[in-house]
């Protein structure tokens, strides 16, 4: 079993990515080469803008090449909570925006001819307890009445066998809107598209210091200094207090852990997911899983909020749960165990903001493939004057000075959610 991400093990960074040397100056410096940064760079460069993407490691190193590759409707914040917090009209806007985000990824993959195993076969949310299924029933009704969305289909326990080869759940809520992909091949495809439009992609250029100047900013990296008129921080769960303490005070890095089996026989793949669906369950410490484009079972979860749980221990925990869901996978070898950092905000919403004039966009909470892609696209449009702003700029953004010490308090938060799962 390799303790490295499946996706970048299967697809090494392409040798033909249009990488660049660090220039002396640029109009826009983007810190982070994930979905947010690359979509913004693609838009700005496509309009003739001078843009440089700075990556500490290699292109797509962070969660953009480590996630489960699932795109589902909604944001991390529950839609009813958004309605209470912002009003029904704005909640409806956010819900429709999340659907547009999936369509946006669909369009970009087609336009750029990105070969990433993209398929829209939908997903099923699975009821972990009988009471959770009743919640699904109410949620379906609420979406239809308030969001005008009648696409989710309620599936009783008896019919669930048509969706999943498991008896571990009490029903589900299916949605055809969702899609899945290979995240590494997707992020490499975005990088190629941005580079071909003229964006500079600079690896091994982690920013260690940012100074405000009369002309803009001076960024210090191991490869030298860069002068920039504008800066976009696009680091999400990898945001540090060193260069942006205000931005870091509004987001926490949370670990998500994944295992993958060896490729499965086609008949077994069909048994596990008869319609090629993706899945996640209704626990607080949810599990999410799918058959990968190359026929493996990819099974993830937030079994620990820490970003430093040992990958062998994580694999043991996830495999126990995998076999509870799919006993028929007993004896199937695991080939990979890995982790990545989610960016979670206190209100579970994405945010756009500014710190000392520098922009940031983050807070995807596990929905990053579509949400980060679309928010990055909108940031690019803001920089090029094609869009005046975004509601994600305008909503209140909770921040706390103690956020940077998350390693001290997250274990207590983790225990709280374990208790909720046990009591429900």
C-alpha positions in Angstrom: 0.0 0.0 0.0 1.4 3.3 -1.1 1.1 6.3 1.3 0.7 8.7 -1.6 -2.4 10.1 -3.5 -3.8 7.6 -6.1 -4.4 10.3 -8.7 -0.9 11.7 -8.9 0.5 8.2 -8.8 -1.5 7.2 -11.8 -0.9 10.5 -13.6 2.4 12.2 -12.9 2.6 15.8 -13.6 2.8 16.0 -17.4 6.2 16.9 -18.8 4.7 19.3 -21.3 3.1 21.7 -18.9 4.1 25.2 -19.9 6.2 26.0 -16.8 8.0 29.4 -16.5 10.8 31.1 -14.6 10.0 33.6 -12.0 9.7 37.0 -13.6 10.8 40.3 -12.0 7.3 41.7 -12.1 3.7 40.8 -13.0 0.3 42.5 -13.0 -1.4 39.7 -11.0 0.4 37.2 -8.7 -1.7 34.2 -7.8 -0.5 32.2 -4.8 -1.6 28.6 -5.2 -2.0 26.4 -8.3 -5.2 24.6 -7.4 -8.6 25.0 -9.0 -9.2 28.6 -7.7 -5.9 29.9 -8.9 -5.8 28.2 -12.2 -9.4 29.2 -13.2 -8.6 32.8 -12.3 -5.4 32.6 -14.3 -7.1 31.1 -17.3 -9.6 34.0 -17.4 -7.1 36.8 -16.8 -4.6 35.4 -19.3 -7.4 34.7 -21.8 -8.2 38.5 -21.7 -4.5 39.4 -22.4 -3.6 40.0 -18.7 -0.2 39.5 -17.3 -0.6 36.8 -14.6 1.9 34.6 -12.7 0.9 31.6 -10.6 3.2 30.8 -7.7 3.2 27.2 -6.4 5.2 26.1 -3.3 5.6 22.5 -4.5 4.4 21.3 -8.0 1.3 22.4 -9.9 -1.9 21.1 -8.3 0.0 19.8 -5.2 -2.7 20.4 -2.6 -6.3 19.2 -2.3 -6.9 19.8 -6.0 -5.1 16.6 -6.8 -6.0 14.7 -3.6 -9.8 14.9 -3.3 -12.4 12.3 -4.2 -13.3 13.9 -7.5 -17.0 14.3 -6.7 -19.1 17.3 -7.7 -22.4 17.6 -6.0 -25.1 20.4 -5.6 -25.0 22.8 -2.7 -22.4 24.4 -0.5 -21.0 23.0 2.8 -23.5 25.2 4.7 -26.9 23.6 4.9 -29.4 25.3 2.6 -31.9 25.9 5.3 -29.3 27.5 7.5 -28.5 29.8 4.5 -32.2 30.7 4.2 -32.4 31.6 7.9 -29.2 33.5 7.8 -29.5 35.5 4.6 -33.1 35.2 3.5 -34.8 33.0 1.0 -33.9 35.0 -2.1 -30.2 34.9 -1.4 -30.3 31.3 -0.3 -31.9 30.5 -3.7 -29.2 32.4 -5.4 -26.5 30.4 -3.6 -28.2 27.1 -4.4 -28.5 27.9 -8.1 -24.9 29.2 -8.1 -23.8 25.7 -6.9 -25.6 24.1 -9.7 -24.1 26.5 -12.2 -20.7 25.6 -10.8 -21.1 22.0 -11.9 -22.2 23.2 -15.3 -19.2 25.5 -15.5 -16.8 22.5 -14.9 -18.6 20.6 -17.6 -18.2 23.4 -20.0 -14.5 24.0 -19.3 -13.7 20.3 -19.6 -15.4 20.3 -23.0 -13.8 23.6 -24.2 -10.3 22.6 -23.2 -10.7 18.9 -24.1 -9.5 17.8 -20.7 -9.3 14.0 -20.5 -10.1 13.4 -16.9 -12.8 10.7 -16.8 -15.6 13.2 -16.4 -19.1 11.6 -16.2 -22.4 12.9 -14.8 -24.1 9.8 -13.5 -25.4 11.5 -10.3 -25.0 10.7 -6.6 -27.0 9.2 -3.8 -27.0 10.6 -0.3 -27.4 7.6 2.0 -29.3 7.5 5.3 -27.1 6.2 8.1 -30.0 5.9 10.5 -33.8 5.6 9.9 -34.4 9.1 11.3 -32.0 10.4 8.7 -34.2 9.0 5.9 -37.1 11.0 7.4 -34.9 14.1 7.3 -34.3 13.3 3.6 -38.0 13.2 3.0 -38.5 16.7 4.5 -35.4 18.0 2.7 -36.7 16.9 -0.7 -40.1 18.6 0.0 -38.4 21.8 1.2 -36.1 22.0 -1.9 -39.1 21.6 -4.2 -41.2 24.2 -2.4 -38.5 26.8 -1.8 -35.7 26.3 -4.4 -38.0 25.1 -7.2 -35.8 22.0 -7.4 -37.7 18.8 -7.9 -34.6 16.8 -9.2 -33.7 14.9 -6.0 -35.5 11.5 -5.9 -36.3 9.8 -2.6 -35.4 6.1 -2.6 -36.7 3.8 0.1 -34.6 1.0 1.7 -36.3 -1.7 -0.5 -35.4 0.1 -3.7 -31.9 1.1 -2.6 -30.5 -2.2 -4.0 -31.0 -0.7 -7.5 -28.5 2.1 -6.5 -25.9 0.5 -4.3 -24.8 -3.1 -3.5 -25.0 -2.6 0.2 -27.5 -3.3 3.0 -25.9 -0.8 5.4 -28.3 2.1 4.8 -31.9 3.0 5.4 -32.7 4.8 2.1 -31.3 7.6 0.1 -31.8 10.8 -1.9 -30.6 10.6 -5.5 -29.6 13.5 -7.7 -28.7 13.3 -11.4 -26.9 16.6 -11.5 -23.7 15.4 -10.0 -20.5 14.3 -11.7 -17.2 12.7 -11.0 -13.7 13.0 -12.4 -10.0 12.2 -11.9 -8.9 15.4 -10.0 -5.2 15.3 -10.9 -5.9 15.0 -14.6 -8.4 17.8 -14.3 -6.0 20.1 -12.5 -3.2 19.4 -14.9 -5.6 20.1 -17.8 -6.5 23.4 -16.3 -2.8 24.3 -15.8 -2.1 23.5 -19.5 -5.1 25.7 -20.5 -4.0 28.6 -18.4 -0.4 28.3 -19.6 -1.4 28.1 -23.2 -3.3 31.4 -22.8 -0.1 33.0 -21.5 -0.2 32.6 -17.7 3.2 31.9 -16.1 3.2 28.8 -14.0 6.1 28.8 -11.5 6.8 25.8 -9.3 9.0 25.6 -6.1 8.1 29.3 -5.5 6.4 29.3 -2.1 5.7 32.8 -0.9 7.4 33.5 2.4 6.8 37.2 2.7 4.6 39.9 1.2 5.3 43.6 1.5 3.0 46.4 0.5 4.7 49.0 -1.7 3.6 52.2 -3.4 3.3 50.3 -6.7 1.6 47.2 -5.2 3.4 44.3 -3.6 6.7 42.7 -3.3 6.6 38.9 -2.8 9.6 36.9 -1.5 10.1 33.3 -2.7 13.0 30.8 -2.7 13.4 31.7 -6.4 13.7 35.4 -5.8 11.5 38.4 -5.5 8.5 39.3 -7.6 6.8 42.7 -7.9 3.0 42.5 -8.5 0.3 45.1 -8.8 -2.4 42.7 -7.5 -2.3 39.5 -5.4 -4.8 36.7 -5.1 -4.3 34.2 -2.2 -5.8 30.9 -3.5 -4.5 28.5 -0.9 -7.7 27.4 0.9 -6.8 24.7 3.5 -3.1 25.4 3.0 -3.4 29.1 4.0 -0.8 30.0 6.7 -0.7 33.0 9.1 2.8 33.8 8.0 1.8 35.9 5.0 -1.9 36.5 5.6 -2.9 36.4 9.3 -6.3 38.0 8.8 -7.2 35.5 6.1 -6.0 32.6 8.2 -8.1 33.7 11.1 -11.2 32.9 9.1 -10.4 29.4 7.9 -9.3 26.1 9.4 -7.4 23.3 7.7 -9.2 20.0 8.3 -7.9 16.6 7.3 -9.8 14.3 4.9 -8.5 10.8 4.4 -9.0 8.4 1.5 -8.1 4.8 0.6 -8.3 3.0 -2.8 -8.5 -0.7 -3.6 -6.8 -2.4 -6.6 -8.9 -2.3 -9.8 -12.0 -4.4 -9.5 -13.6 -6.8 -11.9 -16.2 -5.1 -14.0 -19.0 -7.3 -12.6 -18.0 -6.3 -9.0 -17.9 -2.6 -10.0 -21.4 -3.0 -11.3 -22.5 -4.7 -8.1 -21.1 -2.0 -5.9 -22.7 0.9 -7.9 -25.2 -0.5 -10.5 -25.7 3.0 -12.1 -22.2 4.3 -11.7 -23.4 6.6 -8.9 -21.2 8.4 -6.3 -22.2 8.2 -2.6 -21.9 9.9 0.7 -23.7 9.1 4.0 -25.5 11.2 6.5 -23.1 10.9 9.5 -21.4 14.0 11.0 -18.2 12.1 10.3 -19.4 11.2 6.8 -17.9 8.7 4.4 -17.9 9.4 0.7 -17.1 6.9 -2.0 -17.3 5.9 -5.6 -15.9 3.6 -8.3 -13.0 5.5 -9.9 -12.6 6.0 -13.6 -10.1 3.0 -13.7 -12.4 0.7 -11.7 -11.2 1.0 -8.1 -13.3 1.6 -5.0 -12.2 5.0 -3.6 -13.4 5.4 -0.1 -12.9 8.5 2.0 -14.0 10.2 5.2 -13.4 12.7 7.9 -12.5 10.2 10.6 -10.3 12.7 12.3 -10.3 16.5 11.9 -6.6 16.5 12.4 -4.4 17.0 9.3 -1.7 14.7 10.7 -3.3 11.3 11.4 -1.0 8.5 10.4 -1.9 7.2 6.9 -1.6 3.5 8.0 -3.9 4.1 11.0 -6.3 6.1 8.7 -6.3 3.2 6.3 -7.2 0.7 9.0 -10.1 2.9 10.2 -11.4 3.5 6.7 -11.1 -0.1 5.7 -13.2 -1.2 8.8 -15.9 1.1 7.6 -15.5 0.1 4.0 -16.1 -3.5 4.9 -19.2 -2.6 6.9 -20.6 -1.0 3.8 -19.3 -3.5 1.3 -18.6 -6.9 3.0 -18.0 -8.3 -0.5 -14.7 -6.4 -0.6 -13.1 -8.5 2.1 -9.7 -9.6 1.0 -9.4 -7.0 -1.8 -6.0 -5.3 -1.3 -5.7 -1.6 -0.7 -3.2 0.1 -3.0 -3.2 3.7 -1.7 -3.8 5.7 1.5 -3.5 9.5 1.5 -4.8 12.7 2.9 -5.3 16.4 1.9 -6.4 19.6 3.7 -9.9 21.0 3.4 -10.5 24.6 4.1 -13.5 25.1 6.5 -14.8 28.4 7.6 -16.8 29.0 10.7 -20.1 29.6 8.8 -19.3 26.8 6.3 -19.5 29.3 3.5 -17.0 30.2 0.7 -15.7 33.8 1.1 -14.0 36.4 -1.0 -12.2 39.1 0.9 -9.2 41.5 1.0 -6.3 41.8 3.5 -4.2 44.9 3.1 -5.5 45.2 -0.4 -4.6 41.6 -1.3 -7.5 39.4 -2.4 -8.3 35.9 -1.1 -11.0 33.4 -2.1 -11.5 30.2 -0.1 -13.7 28.1 2.2 -15.0 25.2 0.1 -15.5 22.6 2.9 -15.2 19.5 0.8 -17.1 20.9 -2.2 -14.0 22.3 -3.8 -14.0 20.7 -7.3 -16.9 22.7 -8.5 -17.1 25.6 -6.0 -13.4 26.4 -6.2 -13.5 26.2 -10.0 -16.4 28.6 -10.3 -15.2 31.0 -7.6 -11.8 31.1 -9.3 -13.5 31.8 -12.6 -15.5 34.7 -11.0 -12.3 36.1 -9.4 -10.8 36.1 -12.9 -13.8 38.1 -14.2 -13.5 40.5 -11.3 -9.8 41.2 -12.1 -10.6 41.7 -15.7 -13.6 44.0 -15.1 -16.1 41.6 -16.5 -17.9 41.2 -13.1 -18.3 43.9 -10.5 -18.3 41.7 -7.4 -19.8 38.6 -5.8 -22.3 37.9 -3.0 -19.5 35.9 -1.4 -17.8 39.2 -0.8 -20.8 40.7 0.9 -21.8 38.1 3.5 -20.4 38.4 7.0 -17.1 36.5 7.4 -16.6 35.2 11.0 -13.0 35.3 12.2 -11.3 34.5 15.5 -7.8 35.3 16.7 -7.4 31.8 18.1 -7.9 30.0 14.7 -4.2 29.5 14.0 -4.0 27.3 17.1 -6.5 24.8 15.6 -4.2 21.8 16.6 -5.1 22.6 20.3 -8.9 22.8 20.0 -9.8 20.6 17.0 -9.5 17.4 19.0 -12.3 18.6 21.3 -14.4 19.5 18.3 -13.7 16.1 16.8 -14.9 14.3 20.0 -18.1 16.4 20.0 -19.0 15.2 16.5 -18.2 11.6 17.4 -20.6 11.9 20.3 -23.3 13.3 18.0 -22.9 10.4 15.6 -23.1 7.9 18.5 -26.3 9.5 20.0 -28.2 10.0 16.7 
